[in-house]
Amino acid sequence: MTIKLSPKTRTLTVDRLVLESGEALSDLTVAYRAWGTLSARGDNAILVEHALTGSPHVDEWWADILGP
């Protein structure tokens, strides 16, 4: 299945992800987007994991929470 992603969207494929239940997912591709600049200390990152939209377009759903 091919999904058209925004040019701002990046993907990461994980070979194997073991879930809390012990089951494992193979060849899992995660779409994500990044905003701003990571500080030298790496202390300004926020990871938003959600299944509300099934979309990496956080700016459409979470803009009020994330800010500019």
N, C-alpha and C positions, 0 to 999 in steps of 0.2 A: 504494500500500500504506500503510495507517495502522497505526502501532504505538502502543500505549498506554504512556505514560511516567509515571513517578512525578511528583508535583507539584514535587519538588525538582530534577528534571531540566530543564535548559535546552537549547536547540538553537541552532546557528549554521549558516547556509547560506552556502557559498562558491560564488560564480558559476563560477569555473574554478580548478582545482588541477592544475598541471603536475607529473607524477611524474618521478622520476629517469630513467626510461626514455624520457621525451619524450612519452609518451601523456598525455592530459589527461582529467580528470573534470569534468563540468559539473553545476551545481546540486547539489553535494554537501552533504548535511545531516549534521552531526555532533552527537551528543547528548553532554552533559557535565554534571558536577555539581561544585560547589565547596563546600569546607568552611572554616570559620574566617574570619579577616579578613586581607586582604592588608596587609602592613606599609606604612608611608609610603614606604619605599625600594623596595618591590616585590621584596624579596629572599627572601621566604619561600614562594614558589610552587613547586609540584611538578606537572609534567605527566606523567601516566601514560597512555601509549598502548599499548593491547594488543588482541589479537584472541582472547584466551583465552575470553572469554564472549560477545563481541559485545554487551555490556551496559554502560551507563554506571554501574552500581551498584557502584562501587569499594569501598564499605564492606563489601559481602558477600564480596569476594575478596581485598582488599589491606589490610584493617584492621590487621593485625599489622605491616605495613611502614610504613604512613602514621602510625600512632599516633592519639592522641585529637585 
